[in-house]
Amino acid sequence: MADNNKDKFGLALSYLLLGEFSGLALDISAKYILQQYSLIQFIFVRSLIAALIFIAICPLYGGLGSIKTRKWKLHLLRALLSIIAMFGFFYGISRMPLVNAVTIVYIAPLIVTALSSSLLNEKVGWPRWTAVIAGFFGALIILRPSAGSNIEASLSVFASAIGFALLAITARKMAKTESVIAMSVYVLIGPMIAAAFFLPNNYISPEGSDWFIFLFAGIASVFTWIGYINAYKRYSPVSLAPFEYLALIGAAIAGYYLWNEVPDKFVLIGASIIIGSGIFIARREIGKSQ
C-alpha cells in the first residue's frame, strides 16, 4: 500500500511540475504581450486558442462526449473562480515585477491547506495551521502598502491566489466524475466570455511575430491545465501544493534576465517565509506517506 501511495504521489508530482513550468512559460509570454496589448485582448485570444486546442485533442480523451457534464453548478463556479484568478493575476503581472506577482500568488498552496479541513474533510493539525499563519504573514510583508508599491496590483494578485486555491480544491472534489477536458475547457470559456464583452474597445491587430507569442501562450495554457488538473485528480492538493514554489526560482531568473527586475528585501523576506511554511507542510506530508 505504501509503495502504491508513493507511485501515485510521484505521478501526481510529475503532472504538477508540467503544470508549473508550463504556467511559468505562460506568465513570461503574458508579461511580454501585456506591454503592448490590453489585458482584455490577451485573456480573450489566449483562452480562445487554448479552448480550440482542447476541443481538437478531445479524441484522445474519449471524444466530444468527454466535455459533457451533469455538474453544471460546479463548472459554473469554477468558471467564475477562473475569471477572478485570470484577470487578477495577469493584471498584477502587467503592473508589477514578475517574481513579485508569482510570489504573492503562491500563497494559494497555504490557502488550500487552510480550506482543506472544511471543504475536503482532510485533517489539518495545529503544526500546519501554524505554517499557514506564518505564510500569510509572509504575504503581508510583500503586500505592504508603501510609496514604492502598487497595492492595487498586489491585492488583485492576492484575490487571484484565492481563486487558484479554490480551483485546486474543486478539481479534487470533481476528480472521480469529470474528465480533464471538461474541467479545463469550462475554466477557459469563463474568462473568454467575460473578456468578449469588452473586446471591441480593447483590441488592436497583432503584428505578425506577436501572433506566435499569443499562440505560445495558448499552448502553454493547455499544458498548464493538463498538468494541474491531472495532479490534483490523483493526489491531495495539501500534499502537492508546497512543490509549486519551485516556479518561483524560474520567475526570479526570467524577471532578472528579461526585464532587469530585482526583488527588494521585503519580497525576499516574504518569499522565504512563504516557502519555509510550504516546505514544513511538505515534510509532514511526505513523512505520513512513508
LODO-654169 format. One record per residue (C-alpha): x, y, z. Coordinates in steps of 0.25 Angstrom, whole numbers, padded with zeros to 4 digits, always signed. Each point is the difference from the previous one (the first is absolute). Example, Ala and Ser with C-alpha at 12.3 -4.5 7.8 and 13.67 -1.06 7.14 Angstrom:
<nodes>
+0049-0018+0031/+0006+0014-0002/
</nodes>
This chain:
<nodes>
+0000+0000+0000/+0011+0010+0003/+0007-0003-0013/-0013+0002-0007/-0002+0013+0007/+0015+0005-0004/-0003-0004-0014/-0013+0008+0000/+0007+0012+0006/+0012-0001-0010/-0009+0000-0012/-0008+0012+0006/+0012+0008+0003/+0005-0002-0014/-0013+0005-0006/+0001+0012+0010/+0014+0003-0005/-0005+0000-0014/-0011+0010+0004/+0010+0008+0008/+0010+0003-0011/-0011+0001-0011/-0006+0010+0009/+0013+0008+0001/+0001+0000-0015/-0014+0005-0001/+0004+0011+0011/+0012+0004-0008/-0007+0001-0013/-0012+0008+0007/+0010+0010+0006/+0006+0003-0014/-0014+0001-0007/-0006+0009+0011/+0011+0010-0003/-0007+0003-0014/-0014-0006+0001/-0011+0001+0009/-0004-0009+0011/-0013-0003-0006/+0006-0004-0013/+0010-0009+0006/-0010-0008+0008/-0010-0001-0011/+0010-0004-0011/+0008-0009+0009/-0013-0007+0006/-0005-0002-0014/+0012-0006-0006/+0001-0010+0012/-0014-0003+0000/+0001-0004-0015/+0012-0008+0003/-0007-0008+0011/-0012-0003-0010/+0010-0004-0010/+0006-0011+0009/-0013-0005+0005/+0001-0013-0007/+0012-0003+0009/-0009+0001+0012/-0013-0007-0006/-0005+0010-0010/-0009+0012+0002/-0008-0009+0010/+0011+0003+0010/-0005+0014+0001/-0014-0004+0004/-0003+0002+0015/-0012+0000+0009/+0008+0009+0010/-0003+0013-0006/-0001+0007+0013/+0014-0004+0004/+0005+0003-0014/-0006+0014+0000/+0006+0002+0014/+0014-0004-0006/-0003+0010-0012/-0002+0011+0010/+0012-0003+0008/+0008-0001-0013/-0004+0014-0003/+0005+0005+0013/+0013-0008-0001/+0003+0004-0014/-0004+0015+0000/+0006+0002+0014/+0014-0007-0003/+0002+0006-0014/-0004+0014+0004/+0011-0002+0011/+0010-0005-0010/-0002+0013-0008/+0002+0009+0011/+0011-0006+0009/+0013-0008-0001/-0003-0015-0005/+0006-0006+0013/-0008+0009+0009/-0013-0005-0007/+0004-0014+0000/+0005+0000+0015/-0014+0006+0004/-0008-0010-0008/+0008-0011+0007/-0008+0003+0013/-0010-0009-0007/+0006-0013+0005/-0001+0005+0014/-0015+0004-0003/-0002-0014-0005/+0005-0006+0013/-0008+0010+0008/-0013-0004-0007/+0002-0015-0002/-0005-0002+0014/-0014+0005-0003/-0001-0002-0015/+0007-0014-0001/-0001-0006+0014/+0015-0001+0001/+0006+0001+0014/+0008+0013+0001/+0007+0000+0014/+0006+0011+0008/+0014-0001-0006/-0005+0002-0014/-0010+0011+0005/+0013+0007+0005/+0007-0001-0013/-0013+0006-0007/+0000+0012+0009/+0015+0002-0002/-0002-0001-0015/-0011+0011+0001/+0009+0008+0008/+0011-0001-0011/-0011+0004-0010/-0003+0013+0008/+0015+0004+0000/-0001-0001-0016/-0013+0007+0000/+0004+0011+0009/-0005+0014-0005/+0011+0010-0002/+0004+0011-0010/+0007-0010-0009/-0010-0011+0000/-0012-0002-0009/-0011-0004+0011/-0011-0001-0011/+0008-0010-0008/+0005-0008+0012/-0015-0001+0005/-0004-0005-0013/+0010-0011+0000/-0004-0004+0014/-0014-0001-0005/+0005-0009-0011/+0007-0009+0010/-0013-0002+0007/-0006-0004-0014/+0011-0009-0003/-0001-0007+0014/-0015-0002-0002/+0002-0006-0014/+0010-0010+0005/-0010-0004+0011/-0011-0001-0010/+0008-0008-0009/+0003-0010+0011/-0015-0001+0003/-0004-0003-0014/+0011-0009-0003/-0008-0013+0000/-0011+0004-0010/+0006+0011-0009/+0010-0001-0011/+0013+0008-0002/-0006+0006-0012/-0013+0005+0007/+0007+0006+0011/+0009+0007-0009/-0009+0005-0011/-0010+0007+0010/+0010+0007+0007/+0005+0006-0013/-0013+0004-0005/-0004+0008+0012/+0011+0010-0001/-0001+0000-0015/-0015+0004+0000/+0003+0010+0011/+0011+0007-0009/-0009-0001-0012/-0010+0011+0006/+0012+0010+0000/+0008-0005-0012/-0005+0010-0011/+0006+0012+0007/+0012-0007+0005/+0005-0007-0013/+0012+0003-0009/+0004-0009-0011/+0013-0007+0004/+0013+0001-0009/+0004-0013-0007/+0010-0004+0010/-0009+0003+0012/-0010-0011-0005/+0010-0010+0004/+0001+0005+0014/-0015-0001+0001/+0000-0014-0006/+0011-0004+0010/-0008+0006+0012/-0012-0008-0005/+0008-0013-0001/+0007+0002+0014/-0014+0002+0006/-0004-0014-0005/+0012-0006+0006/-0002+0008+0013/-0014-0005+0002/+0003-0014-0004/+0011-0001+0010/-0007+0006+0011/-0013-0007-0001/+0006-0013-0002/+0009+0002+0012/-0012+0004+0009/-0009-0011-0005/+0011-0010+0004/+0004+0005+0014/-0003+0009+0011/+0002+0015-0003/+0005+0002+0014/+0012-0010-0003/+0003+0006-0014/-0002+0015+0002/+0013+0003+0007/+0008-0005-0012/-0006+0011-0008/+0011+0009+0006/+0010-0005-0010/-0005+0009-0011/+0004+0012+0009/+0014-0003-0004/-0003+0001-0014/-0008+0012+0001/+0011+0007+0007/+0010-0004-0011/-0009+0004-0011/-0003+0014+0006/+0014+0003+0002/+0005-0004-0013/-0011+0005-0009/-0005+0012+0008/+0011+0004+0009/-0009-0003+0012/+0007-0002+0013/-0009-0004+0012/+0001+0010+0012/+0003-0005+0014/-0014+0000+0004/-0004-0010-0011/+0012-0008+0003/-0004-0001+0015/-0014-0003-0003/+0003-0010-0010/+0009-0007+0009/-0011-0001+0011/-0010-0005-0010/+0010-0010-0006/+0004-0005+0014/-0014-0002+0004/-0003-0008-0012/+0012-0009+0002/-0004-0002+0014/-0013-0005-0005/+0006-0008-0011/+0010-0007+0010/-0012-0004+0009/-0008-0006-0012/+0012-0008-0005/+0002-0005+0013/-0014-0005+0001/+0001-0007-0013/+0012-0008+0003/
</nodes>
